[in-house]
Amino acid sequence: MKPLHVCYISQEYPPETGWGGIGSYTFEMAHGLAGLGHRVTVISRAVDEESFAEEDGIAIHRVNPSPKWDSLPVLWRMNRIWPGFAWAAMLKLRAIHRDHPVDIVEAAEGRADAFFVSYLPRRPKLITRLHTARIFIDQFNGKSDRPGAAEDYWLEKRSICRADMVTAPSKAILDLTKTWLKLSDDKALVIPNPISVANFCTAENERAQIVLHVGRLETNKGAATIMGALPALLEKFPTLEFHFMGADGTDLDGVSWREKILQSIDPRQRNRVKFQIVSRGELSEAYRRAAVCILPSKWENAPYAALEAMACGTPVIACNSGGAPELIQDGVDGFLVPVDDAQTLAARIATVLTQPALRQQLGLRARGRVEQSFSLERVLPKMLDAYHHAMAHA
């Protein structure tokens, strides 16, 4: 088959605009397809000035939201609800498609980045990737009443319904989305998130007494559960450290989770709890040094933090909810614990820390599972089949 021209639209694309789940997925797919000889374009959000760059065979266009309503009387209020990035992305795609025809456009449902693209006449085939719509994120974090929520939900729903095909990294997110809107089985496919097993790999270094958490600190990510498990573990293991890598967040009262966590432990132990934001290269090294990675979220789609840790041979302890059971086999290559259960989380962490042979066995199996089911080599052919199917049948 001839090479495709695939365009990814994502406000989040590293390194400038972050390494969240959508950014990580877009980065992995873009580099994987470019490595196979396909033409790949990424339209992402500019940090300041708009720009164009070509990196590793990927054309990266960074655009600013438009139009800007700030200077217009009354209409400045449109900034709150107008999907300015989606409009700018549509204009950029239209120009690119005119000069270099695009076969497939893909975007997440979150933020509805391809909303206006879906209305273009004679547009390329459009794929919407389910990463977890904001209607569910708000529910999990108790923020469904935030300003602009209804408008966001409508835009994301239209982005899903108007796509030629919908793909999901887990059956859990597909089933959850179906509770919100109708999706025909022939239009929606479950295809795992891919990861480069070369960039995230094992090493023969000594594991430190470190419990690692990767991701934003927020209610849905299980910040309260971690806070409940911390004191007993710090007391039981005198050299143990907790490393939190990701942005801070607030609880429903607007209080910083970092401050809440620090206030929950003995002041003499606070130097053993560290908060950092690191590059992806540094993150890979952090996985390889840690004894265990914890992701006690109330609900997750298919978290990249779990895949990255597993690829580095680091056992993961996650909650038995959402898409985590589709990644982790309890007691085989990691552990699953009940939601909001700090006591069981602490017990599983203690098990890994006190049984190095078990930790090594879990890590080896985790690495093997990623290689067999989630590596770029395994996932890209499935995604390309989906793209060709969309082009032929949509």
Secondary structure, DSSP 4 states (H G I P E B T S, - for coil): -PPPEEEEE-S--TTTT--SHHHHHHHHHHHHHHHTT-EEEEEEE-SSS-EEEEETTEEEEEE--SS--TTSTTGGGGGGT--HHHHHHHHHHHHHHHHS--SEEEEETGGGTTTTGGG-TTPPEEEEE-S--HHHHHHHHT-TTSTTHHHHHHHHHHHHHT-SEEEES-HHHHHHHHTTS---TTTEEE-PPPB-TTTS---SPPPPSEEEEES---TTTTHHHHHHHHHHHHHH-TT-EEEEES---B-TTS-BHHHHHHHTS-GGGGGGEEEE---HHHHHHHHHH-SEEEE--S--SS-HHHHHHHHTT--EEEESSTTHHHH--BTTTEEEE-TT-HHHHHHHHHHHHH-HHHHHHHHHHHHHHHHHHTBHHHHHHHHHHHHHHHHHH-
